[in-house]
Amino acid sequence: MLQIASGKFFRPGVPLHESEHRFTVYSNAWLVGENPITLPLGEITPSTDVRAVSSAMITVTDRLEAQRPDGTDEFMFATRGTDLVDDVAYVLTFVLNRTVGRDHDQVHRLVSGDGASRRRSANDLFPGLFEPQQAVQPEEWRSVRDFMQDLIGLSRDDFVRVIRAIRRVVDATRRALDDPTGAYTDMVAALESISSSSLAPAASWDRYDGSKRKIIDAALVDTDEATADRVRAAVLEAERTGLKRRFVSSTLARLSPEYYRSEAIGTVRPPRAPDMERMLSVAYDVRSRRSHVLEDLGEGVWVFTDGAETAYEPNFERVLTLAGLWRLTRHVVRRYVSDAETVPAEPWDYRQALPGIVEMQLAPQYWIWQPGGLTEENATQRLDGFAEALIGWFAGDHTDGFPMGDVCREIQGLVPGLAAGEAKTALIATHALWHSCVDPKEHPADAAAFLEAFGPVLNQPSPSSFTFWLLGKQATPPWNADELAAMAQARTEARRRKDHAPLPPAIDALIQLETADRLEADGRHAEAVAFAANAVSEVPGNEMLIEWERRLVAGDHDPDFDVNAFLLGGRDKHADA
């Protein structure tokens, strides 16, 4: 919300809705200087005197365009404001190394320690971040303003990467007491999210992992030197673009000299430059072990270290602590922001990025009948939606009408130019299925001619043709067992791919069940059992399918599976109509 509310993406001359939001935040910070303290998107005003946990009022201005890109009036006047003020609080926490948040209980628990010993408190993990009564000097506010301005000026992609990293790492500090390894993992993930392959220089062969180098060199013993060099170069390039190498090299590349100089003053056991590459590698391994095998590191010597940034750990020798990762992440993210290109303001439809927006698919009866936008790419989606709406209407789940006449005319213009395939068959099936629901006397002449010319394709085995035979003709498709088995097997394989043609689950199940039924009738029991299992897996937990499969496996085949009851759930209120 920081970028959007700043006006970066608004069109020139478009009127705006401006809303002022005020929220109380709680902090261990003592605000020194003139009040209120101005920020790029609002201001912050202290509400209480100096205390262990003080309160302040953050005022932010929420801005949204009053007109949509199509010229109509915008119906959204403002967001709740919570996301905007939370982003401000995240940035304040990140830049100032002082905790700022709307949750009083959380801030109080972290700052006061709830009676825990000094060496088992949040402040022990992150010096300054949770220490009570931390003064914030005027020059620190200048750094906040500069950082926020730079952050807002980034490209949208860069901004999203940075704000996500800030949220992730700040949230990690707040739950580190309860889950230190999880917090450690999230901090590494935040750093990894802004890593870049372009900052990972190619390694030399002599610096490549020794154990791996020996294996590869042994395999290249009998290879000529030119080939061996190409293999080694390929291995090094693969290593350079690997996730771990990218993380380590990119982080190292963003460490400025000040990280080891002015920024290290007053820290306890800060990282030494020659050790940093190895410690980053260890940090990545900790993240991997936590993510892949749910392994936690022992807390004894590396978690509660009285704020030290490095510690001895028996498995890895020296590691970055949570405090070390916190300072490292703050440094690297700030370098990322300062080095990234500032992009001039330009119009962009930001609406899908607003908080509280949830994308949901409309029930098909509300969109399948609307003409326009029908293409070869979305042809199967239209049949899927039409079949689902028709089943729902037969079952009495809805009474909404969905006149498909205009869509059918659109299909008549589109189909002649399409190559044979599932998309073309799906459009023909949609057209034929609709006209099967309409009195033949009401069929337009051009529709009847279209069906006469293209309808025969529905006699060929395909999922779309099966849908037409099932819902339009209420009859068994005129295909033999081998044709059905080939179609059903192809459908099963297609279902495992992302780009398969969609169909209602019940129809997918009936494709498999009809195949099993036909195979069992032909005496091919083992094949029938396999397809029956496919049917059950398409509608998991359906008792009718499970019972039918059980009887089939036991040799008690039921050739009269009640398709209507399965499709309609016994609620065929409109079946006669």
C-alpha positions in Angstrom: 0.0 0.0 0.0 2.9 2.4 0.5 3.5 2.8 -3.2 -0.2 3.0 -4.1 -1.1 5.6 -1.5 1.9 7.7 -2.6 0.2 8.3 -5.9 3.0 6.8 -8.0 0.5 4.9 -10.3 -2.2 7.5 -10.6 -3.2 9.0 -14.0 -2.7 12.7 -14.4 -5.8 14.8 -13.9 -7.9 11.9 -12.4 -9.7 13.0 -9.3 -8.8 11.2 -6.1 -10.5 9.9 -3.0 -8.4 10.8 0.0 -9.1 9.3 3.4 -7.2 10.0 6.6 -6.7 7.0 8.9 -5.4 7.2 12.5 -4.1 4.2 14.5 -2.4 3.8 17.8 0.9 2.0 17.7 3.0 0.8 20.6 6.8 0.9 20.7 9.9 0.8 22.9 11.0 4.0 21.2 11.2 7.4 22.8 10.6 10.0 20.1 13.1 12.8 20.4 12.6 16.1 18.5 9.8 18.1 17.2 6.3 16.6 17.1 4.5 15.5 15.1 7.2 13.8 13.1 6.4 14.0 9.4 6.7 10.9 7.1 6.2 10.6 3.3 2.7 9.4 3.8 1.6 10.9 7.1 3.0 11.7 10.5 3.6 10.1 13.9 2.7 11.9 17.2 3.8 10.6 20.7 0.8 9.9 23.0 2.5 9.1 26.2 5.6 10.1 28.2 8.7 7.9 28.3 7.8 4.4 29.4 9.0 0.9 28.8 6.3 0.7 26.2 5.1 4.0 24.8 2.2 4.7 22.5 2.0 7.0 19.5 -0.6 8.0 16.9 0.2 7.3 13.3 -1.8 9.3 10.8 -1.7 8.1 7.2 -3.4 9.4 4.1 -5.0 6.7 1.9 -5.4 7.8 -1.7 -7.3 6.0 -4.5 -8.3 7.2 -7.9 -12.0 8.2 -8.1 -12.4 6.9 -11.6 -11.6 3.5 -13.1 -9.6 3.1 -16.3 -12.8 2.7 -18.3 -14.0 6.1 -17.2 -16.7 4.8 -14.7 -16.8 6.0 -11.1 -14.7 4.0 -8.7 -16.8 2.2 -6.1 -14.0 1.8 -3.6 -13.4 5.0 -1.7 -10.7 3.8 0.7 -9.1 0.7 2.2 -9.4 0.0 5.9 -6.0 1.7 6.4 -4.6 -1.2 8.5 -2.4 -2.5 5.7 -1.0 1.0 5.1 -0.2 1.7 8.7 1.2 -1.8 9.2 3.6 -1.2 6.3 4.7 2.1 7.9 5.2 0.3 11.2 7.2 -2.5 9.5 9.5 0.1 7.8 10.0 2.0 11.1 10.9 -1.2 12.9 13.3 -2.2 10.2 15.1 1.1 9.8 15.2 2.3 13.4 15.9 -1.1 15.0 13.0 -0.3 17.4 9.8 -2.3 17.5 6.7 -0.6 16.4 3.3 -2.3 16.1 -0.4 -2.1 16.6 -0.6 -5.2 18.9 -0.1 -3.8 22.4 0.1 -7.3 24.0 2.7 -8.5 21.6 4.9 -5.4 22.0 4.6 -5.4 25.8 5.5 -9.1 26.0 8.6 -8.7 23.8 9.8 -5.5 25.5 9.1 -6.4 29.1 10.1 -10.1 28.8 7.1 -11.1 30.9 9.4 -11.8 33.8 11.9 -13.9 31.9 15.6 -13.7 32.8 17.7 -11.2 30.9 19.4 -14.0 29.1 16.1 -15.5 27.9 14.5 -12.4 26.6 13.8 -11.1 23.1 16.2 -8.3 23.8 18.9 -10.9 24.3 18.3 -12.1 20.8 18.1 -8.6 19.1 19.9 -5.9 21.1 18.0 -2.6 20.9 15.1 -3.9 19.0 13.1 -4.8 22.1 15.1 -2.9 24.8 12.8 -0.5 26.8 13.0 3.3 26.4 15.2 3.6 23.3 15.6 7.1 22.1 15.2 7.9 18.5 17.3 11.0 17.4 16.3 13.5 14.7 18.9 12.2 12.3 17.4 8.7 12.5 14.1 10.1 11.4 15.9 11.6 8.4 17.2 8.1 7.5 13.6 6.8 7.8 12.3 9.4 5.4 15.1 8.8 2.9 14.6 5.1 3.0 10.8 5.4 2.5 11.2 7.8 -0.4 13.7 5.4 -2.1 11.5 2.4 -1.4 8.4 4.1 -3.0 10.5 5.1 -6.0 11.4 1.5 -6.9 9.8 -0.4 -9.8 6.8 -2.4 -8.7 8.7 -5.7 -8.9 11.5 -4.4 -6.8 9.2 -2.8 -4.3 7.2 -6.0 -3.8 10.4 -8.0 -3.2 11.7 -5.5 -0.6 8.5 -5.0 1.3 7.9 -8.8 1.5 11.4 -9.3 2.8 10.9 -6.5 5.4 7.7 -8.0 6.6 9.2 -11.5 6.7 12.2 -10.6 8.7 10.4 -8.3 11.2 7.8 -11.0 11.8 10.6 -13.4 12.4 12.1 -11.3 15.2 8.7 -11.2 16.9 8.3 -14.9 17.1 11.9 -15.9 17.6 11.5 -16.5 21.3 8.9 -19.2 20.5 10.5 -20.7 17.4 14.1 -19.6 17.0 15.0 -22.0 14.2 11.9 -21.0 12.3 12.8 -17.3 12.7 16.3 -18.1 11.5 14.9 -19.8 8.5 12.6 -16.9 7.7 15.5 -14.4 7.9 17.6 -16.5 5.5 14.5 -16.7 3.2 14.1 -13.0 3.3 17.7 -12.5 2.1 17.3 -15.2 -0.5 14.2 -13.5 -1.9 16.3 -10.5 -3.0 19.3 -12.5 -4.3 20.3 -12.3 -7.9 22.3 -14.6 -10.2 23.9 -11.6 -11.8 25.8 -10.9 -8.5 27.2 -14.5 -8.4 30.6 -14.5 -10.0 32.0 -17.6 -11.5 34.1 -19.6 -9.1 37.5 -21.0 -10.0 38.1 -24.7 -10.1 40.6 -24.6 -7.2 37.9 -23.0 -5.0 35.2 -25.5 -5.9 34.0 -27.9 -3.2 36.9 -30.2 -2.7 34.9 -33.4 -2.2 32.9 -32.8 -5.4 36.1 -31.7 -7.3 37.8 -35.1 -6.5 34.8 -37.1 -7.9 34.6 -35.0 -11.1 38.4 -35.0 -11.7 38.5 -38.8 -11.3 35.8 -39.2 -13.9 37.8 -37.0 -16.3 41.1 -38.8 -16.0 40.9 -40.4 -19.4 39.4 -37.3 -21.1 41.4 -34.9 -23.3 42.2 -31.6 -21.6 39.8 -29.5 -23.8 36.8 -31.6 -23.0 37.7 -31.8 -19.4 37.9 -28.0 -19.3 34.5 -27.7 -20.9 33.0 -30.1 -18.3 34.6 -28.2 -15.4 33.4 -24.9 -16.9 29.8 -26.3 -17.2 29.9 -27.5 -13.6 31.1 -24.1 -12.3 28.4 -22.4 -14.3 25.7 -24.7 -12.9 27.1 -24.0 -9.4 27.0 -20.3 -10.0 23.3 -20.3 -11.0 22.4 -22.7 -8.2 20.2 -21.3 -5.4 22.7 -21.7 -2.6 25.5 -20.1 -4.6 23.3 -17.3 -5.8 22.2 -16.6 -2.2 25.8 -16.5 -0.8 27.4 -14.6 -3.7 24.5 -12.0 -3.9 24.6 -11.4 -0.2 28.4 -10.9 -0.2 28.2 -8.6 -3.1 25.8 -6.3 -1.2 28.1 -5.9 1.9 29.6 -2.4 1.8 32.7 -1.5 3.8 30.6 0.2 6.4 29.2 -3.2 7.5 32.5 -4.0 9.0 33.3 -0.4 10.1 30.8 2.1 11.5 27.9 -0.3 11.6 29.8 -2.8 13.6 30.7 -0.4 16.4 29.2 -1.5 19.7 28.2 -5.0 18.4 29.3 -8.1 20.2 31.4 -10.6 18.2 30.5 -9.2 14.8 31.2 -11.4 11.7 34.8 -11.3 10.3 35.0 -10.8 6.6 37.0 -14.0 5.8 34.4 -16.1 7.7 31.3 -14.6 6.0 31.1 -16.8 2.9 31.3 -19.9 5.0 28.8 -18.7 7.6 26.3 -17.7 4.9 26.7 -21.2 3.4 25.9 -22.6 6.9 22.9 -20.3 7.3 21.5 -21.6 4.0 22.0 -25.1 5.1 20.1 -24.4 8.4 17.3 -23.1 6.2 17.3 -26.1 4.0 17.4 -28.6 6.9 14.5 -26.8 8.6 12.5 -26.7 5.4 13.2 -30.2 4.1 13.6 -32.4 7.2 12.1 -30.2 9.9 15.3 -30.3 11.8 15.8 -27.7 14.6 19.2 -26.6 15.8 20.0 -26.8 19.5 19.4 -23.6 21.4 22.2 -23.9 23.9 25.0 -21.8 22.6 23.8 -20.1 19.4 20.4 -18.7 20.3 20.7 -17.0 23.7 24.1 -15.4 23.3 23.6 -12.0 25.0 23.3 -10.3 21.7 26.5 -11.7 20.1 26.3 -11.8 16.3 28.4 -14.9 15.9 28.6 -18.0 18.1 30.3 -21.4 18.4 28.0 -24.3 17.3 29.3 -27.9 17.6 28.2 -29.0 14.1 29.3 -25.9 12.2 31.9 -24.3 14.5 31.1 -20.6 14.0 27.6 -19.5 12.9 25.7 -16.3 12.5 23.2 -15.8 15.3 19.8 -14.3 15.1 21.3 -11.0 16.0 23.9 -11.4 13.3 21.3 -12.2 10.7 19.1 -9.3 11.8 21.9 -6.7 11.2 23.0 -8.4 8.1 19.5 -8.4 6.6 18.9 -4.8 7.4 22.2 -3.9 5.8 21.7 -5.9 2.6 18.1 -4.8 2.1 19.0 -1.2 2.5 21.8 -1.7 -0.1 19.4 -3.3 -2.4 17.1 -0.3 -2.2 19.9 2.2 -2.6 21.4 0.4 -5.6 18.1 -0.4 -7.4 17.0 1.8 -10.2 14.4 4.5 -9.4 11.5 4.4 -11.8 9.5 7.5 -12.7 5.8 7.6 -11.8 3.6 6.1 -14.5 -0.1 4.9 -14.7 -0.8 1.3 -13.7 -4.0 -0.4 -12.7 -3.2 -1.1 -9.1 -6.6 -2.4 -8.1 -5.7 -6.1 -8.0 -2.9 -5.2 -5.5 -5.2 -3.6 -3.0 -5.7 -5.3 0.3 -9.0 -7.1 0.9 -9.4 -8.0 -2.8 -10.3 -11.7 -3.2 -10.7 -13.2 -6.6 -13.4 -15.8 -6.9 -14.9 -17.7 -9.8 -18.5 -16.9 -10.6 -20.9 -19.8 -10.7 -21.1 -20.8 -14.4 -24.8 -19.9 -14.9 -23.8 -16.2 -14.5 -21.2 -16.1 -17.3 -21.5 -19.1 -19.8 -24.3 -17.4 -21.8 -22.5 -14.1 -22.3 -21.2 -13.7 -25.8 -17.8 -12.1 -26.7 -14.3 -13.4 -25.8 -14.9 -16.9 -27.0 -11.6 -18.4 -28.4 -10.0 -21.7 -29.1 -8.0 -21.3 -25.9 -11.1 -21.1 -23.6 -13.4 -23.3 -25.6 -13.1 -26.3 -23.2 -13.8 -23.9 -20.2 -17.1 -22.9 -21.8 -18.2 -26.6 -22.1 -17.1 -27.3 -18.6 -19.1 -24.3 -17.2 -22.2 -25.2 -19.3 -22.1 -28.8 -18.2 -21.8 -27.8 -14.5 -24.6 -25.3 -14.8 -26.9 -27.8 -16.5 -26.2 -30.5 -13.9 -26.9 -27.9 -11.2 -30.2 -26.9 -12.8 -31.3 -30.5 -13.2 -30.4 -31.2 -9.5 -32.3 -28.1 -8.4 -29.3 -26.4 -7.0 -30.3 -23.2 -8.9 -33.1 -21.9 -11.0 -31.1 -19.3 -13.0 -31.6 -19.3 -16.7 -28.7 -19.3 -19.1 -29.8 -18.6 -22.7 -27.0 -19.8 -24.9 -28.4 -18.6 -28.3 -25.9 -15.8 -28.8 -23.0 -18.0 -27.8 -24.1 -20.7 -30.2 -24.1 -18.1 -33.0 -20.6 -17.2 -31.9 -19.6 -20.8 -32.1 -21.0 -21.2 -35.6 -18.6 -18.4 -36.7 -15.6 -19.8 -34.9 -15.7 -23.5 -35.5 -15.2 -23.6 -39.3 -11.8 -22.0 -39.0 -10.4 -24.3 -36.3 -8.3 -27.4 -36.7 -9.5 -30.7 -35.4 -8.9 -31.2 -31.7 -10.5 -31.1 -28.3 -11.2 -27.3 -28.5 -13.2 -27.7 -31.7 -15.0 -30.7 -30.3 -15.8 -28.9 -27.1 -17.4 -26.0 -29.0 -19.5 -28.4 -31.2 -20.5 -30.3 -28.0 -21.6 -27.0 -26.4 -23.7 -26.0 -29.4 -25.3 -29.5 -29.7 -25.9 -29.8 -26.0 -27.7 -26.5 -25.8 -29.9 -27.4 -28.8 -30.7 -30.8 -27.2 -32.3 -28.7 -24.5 -34.4 -26.7 -26.9 -37.5 -27.9 -28.8 -36.3 -28.8 -32.4 -39.1 -26.6 -33.7 -37.3 -23.6 -32.2 -33.9 -24.4 -33.8 -32.8 -21.6 -36.1 -32.1 -22.8 -39.7 -28.4 -21.9 -39.5 -28.1 -23.9 -36.2 -29.6 -27.0 -37.8 -27.3 -26.7 -40.8 -24.3 -26.3 -38.5 -25.1 -29.4 -36.5 -25.6 -31.4 -39.7 -22.2 -30.3 -41.0 -20.2 -30.6 -37.7 -22.3 -32.8 -35.5 -20.8 -36.1 -36.7 -17.5 -35.3 -34.9 -19.4 -36.1 -31.6 -19.5 -39.7 -32.7 -15.7 -39.9 -32.2 -14.4 -40.8 -28.7 -13.4 -37.8 -26.6 -14.2 -36.3 -23.2 -16.2 -33.5 -24.9 -18.2 -36.0 -27.0 -18.8 -38.1 -23.9 -20.2 -35.1 -22.1 -22.7 -34.5 -25.0 -23.8 -38.1 -25.0 -24.2 -38.1 -21.2 -26.1 -34.9 -20.8 -27.6 -34.2 -24.2 -28.7 -37.7 -25.4 -28.8 -39.5 -22.0 -27.5 -42.5 -23.9 -24.4 -44.7 -24.0 -21.8 -43.5 -26.5 -21.5 -45.7 -29.6 -17.9 -46.7 -28.9 -16.5 -50.2 -28.2 -14.5 -51.1 -25.1 -11.2 -50.5 -26.7 -12.2 -47.1 -27.9 -13.5 -46.2 -24.5 -10.4 -47.5 -22.8 -8.1 -45.5 -25.0 -10.1 -42.3 -24.5 -10.3 -42.8 -20.7 -6.6 -43.6 -20.3 -5.7 -40.6 -22.4 -8.0 -38.5 -20.2 -6.3 -39.9 -17.0 -2.9 -38.9 -18.3 -4.1 -35.5 -19.4 -5.6 -34.9 -15.9 -2.1 -35.0 -14.5 -1.1 -32.0 -16.6 -1.9 -28.4 -15.8 -3.3 -27.7 -19.3 -5.9 -30.4 -19.4 -9.4 -29.6 -20.6 -11.6 -29.0 -17.6 -14.7 -31.0 -16.9 -17.0 -31.4 -13.9 -15.6 -34.1 -11.5 -18.7 -36.2 -11.9 -18.3 -36.5 -15.7 -14.6 -37.4 -15.3 -15.7 -40.1 -12.9 -18.3 -41.4 -15.3 -15.8 -41.6 -18.2 -13.8 -44.0 -16.1 -16.8 -45.9 -14.7 -18.4 -46.4 -18.1 -15.0 -47.8 -19.4 -14.8 -50.1 -16.4 -18.4 -51.2 -17.0 -17.8 -52.0 -20.6 -14.5 -53.8 -20.0 -16.1 -56.0 -17.2 -18.9 -56.9 -19.6 -16.2 -58.1 -22.1 -14.5 -60.2 -19.5 -11.5 -58.0 -18.9 -11.8 -57.9 -15.2 -8.3 -56.7 -14.2 -8.5 -53.7 -16.6 -12.0 -52.9 -15.4 -10.8 -52.8 -11.8 -8.1 -50.3 -12.7 -10.6 -47.9 -14.4 -13.0 -48.3 -11.5 -10.2 -47.1 -9.2 -9.8 -44.1 -11.4 -13.5 -43.3 -11.1 -13.3 -43.3 -7.3 -10.2 -41.1 -7.3 -12.0 -38.5 -9.4 -14.7 -38.0 -6.7 -13.1 -39.1 -3.5 -15.3 -40.3 -0.7 -18.4 -40.8 -2.9 -20.3 -43.8 -1.4 -22.0 -44.7 -4.6 -18.7 -45.1 -6.5 -17.0 -46.8 -3.6 -19.8 -49.4 -3.3 -19.9 -50.0 -7.1 -16.1 -50.5 -7.1 -16.3 -52.9 -4.1 -18.9 -55.1 -5.9 -16.9 -55.0 -9.1 -13.7 -56.2 -7.3 -15.7 -58.9 -5.5 -17.0 -60.2 -8.8 -20.5 -58.9 -8.3 -20.7 -56.4 -11.2 -23.6 -54.0 -11.2 -24.3 -53.1 -14.8 -27.1 -50.6 -13.8 -25.2 -47.9 -12.0 -27.7 -45.1 -11.2 -26.1 -42.2 -13.2 -29.0 -39.8 -12.5 -28.7 -40.3 -8.7 -24.9 -39.9 -8.9 -25.1 -36.7 -11.0 -28.0 -35.1 -9.3 -27.6 -36.4 -5.8 -31.2 -37.7 -5.8 -32.6 -34.2 -6.3 -33.8 -34.3 -9.8 -36.4 -31.6 -9.3 -36.3 -30.5 -13.0 -35.5 -33.8 -14.5 -38.8 -34.1 -16.4 -38.5 -30.5 -17.6 
